[in-house]
């Protein structure tokens, strides 16, 4: 992505360092998130990131104090909350005033904070940002949010405030059922229709819609446990490897790698972790599989690896990249000895 000229939207110091290590210029990094620590703010200023998205007056004052301490002007945009229900799962919906995200547009709070930035000797106004949620397949919420953003930005400019950038966030979803790809053309047409005659530099965060389809989790069948109501296909992957089905009730298309005409039964595809919530799919019509047979879980390229853990002292999967026909091991699986070696037991003899 860096080689293609992409920047990065990050929400932690770790992601900042990862983006820099990937070759993304600091000037192309936007630091978002509601809970930046002082150390993270200092690192962002030290690395000269292009934009820090502030989400509260309290955060803005921390940024200002650190910039004053260093004799700098911090490049700050504010993330606004348009109070729009994007219609996605409640845990990934971020555009309503009931969530922790952004500064309300209504009531003048956003304007008061933007004025504060302009009046500060140690803050530099970069513009406005909005992000209303994730996995959106309907463009109507985008249109509503962008119209609110344009109205606010135009109003600010009419009052003499500098608003160079509008960060439109992300959220364009993918089809986890594998039937239809996200309509980038329709999204692009919507943005063009709204912003073509506007003199704003636009930012986009299309993360999931790029990454999700570029990852598959491969797991092996262990056993099939039959019951009157359904089968339980027990596999060697678990919620620690792919958390989304447990966390969000998320759907992932799952198929045996070896295709066949075997009869299908209603099945739950479950892992070995001792949690009822340890499943990859429930209530699927799925063909019978033999022990050792490989099963593919699709669309694991977003929120798969990054949410994985070593719960139950289970080594996380190795990560394999296939590029131009060449296979690369980009993250080897750790042995249990290596996992234990990362820990210190003060009571060991």
N, C-alpha and C positions, 0 to 999 in steps of 0.2 A: 504493500500500500504506500509506503514511504517513497519507493521508486516511481510510483505513478503520480506523485505530487500531493498525496493526501496528508492532512494534518491529523491531530488527535484531540478528542474530547476526553478528559481524564477526571477522576474524582478522588485521587489519592496520590501521595508522594511516590508510592511504588509504581503506579501507572505512569507517572511523569517520567521516572527513571527508565521504565520499560520503553516508552515512546522515544526517548532520547537515544537509548541503546539501539533502537530499530532504525535510527537515522532521520527521524522527523525533526526538523528545526524547531527550536524552542519558540520562535516567533509564530509557528503554526499550531501551537498547543493552547487549548482553551481549558482552564481549570474550573470545573463545575463542582457541585456538591454543597450540601447544607452545613457540613461540619468540618471545615478545614481547621487543622490545628495551627498554632503560631509557628511551629517548626515547618509545617507544610507551606505556609504563606511565605516564610523566609526563603525556603528552597525555591519556590516559584519566582520570587523576586531576584534571587541570586542567579537563577538560570535564564532570566529575562523572558518568561513565557509571554505569549502575545496578548492573553486576555484572562482575567480572573472574573468569573461570574459570581457576584455576591447575591445572597439570598435573604439577607436580613440586615437591618440597621446595626445590630450588635456585631455581626461579622464585618461589616464595612468599617466600623470603628477600629477593629483589630487590625485590618489591612492598613488603614490610614496611620495608626500608631507605629506599626513596624516600618512603613515607608518613611515616616517622619524621622524615626530613629536612624535610618540609613541615608536620609537626605535624598529620597527618591520620589517620583510620582508613579504610583502603581496603576497599571492599565486595567480599569474596572468597567465591566458591564453589569447590569442588574437583570436577574431572571425574574420575569413577572408571571403572576398567576392570573389567568383570564377567567377562572372559575368555569371551566368547560368539562363536562363529563365526556370522556373520549369513548366510553363504551367497552373498554377492555377490562380484564380481570382486576378486581379491586387492589390487588397487591402490586400491580404495575400501572395503575392509573394515577397520574401526577398533576393533572391540570385543575383540580378542584380546590377550593379554599379550605376544605376540611383536611387536606394533606399538609405535610411539612414543607412542601416545595414552593419556592418563589415568593414574590412580594405582590400583594393584591393590587390590581389596577383600580378597582373601585375604591372610592373614599379619598383619593388623592395621595395615598401612601407612596406609591411608586414615583409620582412626580416630586414629592417632598424629598425622597432619597436621591433622586437624580439631580435635583437642585443642590443638595448637599455635596454631591460629587463635584459639581461645577465650582462650588464655592471653596472647596478644599485646596490647599497648597500642595497636597501630597497624593491626590487622586486625579487620574486622567480618564475622562468619559470615553468608553469604547462603544457603547450602544446598549441594545436590549436583547434579551434572550427569552425564548419560550420553549417548553417541552411538556406536552400534555399527557404523555403516556406511551406505552410500548405495545407492539403487536396490533397496530391499527390497520384494518382492511377497508374501512370506509373513509373516503376523503372528506366527507362533510365536516368532521371535527377539525381537521387541518384548516379548512377554509375559514371556519368561524374563528379559530385562534389567530390565524394570520391577519384576518380583517381587524381584529381587536388590536393586534400588534401594530399594524399600519396606522390605525387611527391614533394610537398613543404616540407613536414616533413622529407622525406629522404634526400632532399637537405640540410636542416638545420642540420641534424645529421652528414652529411658528412663534414660540416664545423665546427663541434665541439659543436653545440648547444644541450642542453638537451631538448628533446621533449618526455616526458613520457606518455602524454595523448592525444588522439584524440577524441574530442567530436563530434559525428556525427549528432547531432541535432535530429530533429523529422520531422514530416510532413506526415508520412504514413496515407493515408486517409481511410475513411470508405465509404460504399455504402449507401448513404442517400435514395436511391430508394428501399432498402430492398431486393435486389436480390442476392448479393454476398458479403461475408465478406472480409475484407482486407487479403491479402495473406501473412501472417507472414512467412510462410515457404519459399516462394520465396524471400522475403526480407532477411531472415536469410541466405539463400544460396548465395545471392549476396554479403553480407558482408563477409561471410566465404571465398568465392572465391577471394576477394580482400585483405583480412587481415590475412588469415590463417598463412602465413609465415612471418608476420610482428610482431615485438616485441613492440606493442603499447597497452596501456590500453585503452579500448574503452568505450565511454559513449553514451547512447541513451536516447531520449526524446519522448516516444511514447504516449504522453498525450491523444490527441483526440481519437486515435484508441482504447484506453482502456475505456475512460470515456463516449464517446458520446452515445454508445448503452445502457448505464446503466441509462438513464434518459428519462422519458416520461412526457410531459406537458399535464395535463388533463384540458379541458375547456368545458363549457356548452354552447349549442346553445341558443341564445336569440330569434332571429327572422330570417325569410327568406324573403328577399326583392327581388321580382321577376321583371325581365325586359325582353324585347324581345330578347336581345342578350345573357344574362346569369343571373344567380341568384347571389345574395350576401347573403351568410350565415354569419350572424352577431353573433359572439361568445363573451364570457365575458373575454377572454384573448386578449392581445394586443401586440403591438410592444414593450411596456415597459417590458413585461414578456419574450418575445423571440424576440430579435432584429435582428437575423441573416437574415431572409428573406428581411427585409428592408435594412439592412446595406450591405449585400453581394449578394442580389438576390438569397439567398440560398434556396435550395429545402429541405423540410422535408416531409416525408411520413405522411399522415394524414388519419385516418379512424374513423368511428363511433365505439364506444365500443360495441354497440348492432348491431351485423351483421344482414343483411337482404338481400332480393332480390329486394329491392325497385329500381325503375327506377332512372337512373342517368341523371343529367343535368350539363352543363358547369357552374362552380361556382367559385366565389372568396370567400375565407374564410377570413373574415375581423374582426377587433376589433372595439371597441367603441371610440378609441382615435381620436381626431379631426385632423387627418393627412391623406392625400391621401395615404401616404406610410405605413399606419397602416394595414398590411395584414400578414397573415400566409401562404397563398397560393393564386395563381391566375390561372385561366383557367383550373381548375381541373374537371374531370368527377367525380361528387360526388353525392351520393344518397341523396334524400330528408331527412331532419331530423326534428323532432318535437322540440318545445320549451322545454328546460330543458334536452334534450338528451346530453349525455357526448361524447365528441370527443377526441381522443388521437392523440397527435402530437409527433412523434417518434424522437429519436436521439437528445434529448434536454439535455443530460448529459454533454456536453462540450459547453461552451460559452452560456449556458442558464441562469442559476442563476447568474453567475458572471457579465453578461452584463445587468442584469435587473435593473430597476429603479422604482422610485415612481412618474414618470411623470403623470401629471394631478391629483396628490394626490391620486393615486391608490395604495392600499396596495398590495405588492408583494405576490405571492402564498406561501402558506405553503409548506415546503419540507418534504417529507415522505420517509423514508428508510425502505425497506422490506428486512430483512436478516434472512436466515434460517427459514422462515415462521413467523417471528416476525415483527410487525409493530412498527417503531420508528418515532416520530415527531422530526426531527433534527433541524428544523427552523420554529417556529410557525409564522403564519401570524400576522402582527402587526395590531392593530386597528387604526382607523384614529386618535383617541385621543392620542395614543402612538406616532404616526408620528408627530403630532403637538407638543407633549410634548418634542420632540427632538429639537425644535426650540424655540428661544427667541424673543418675540415681545417687543421692547423697548418702544412702544407707547401704549401698553395695559394698561388699567386703573387698 
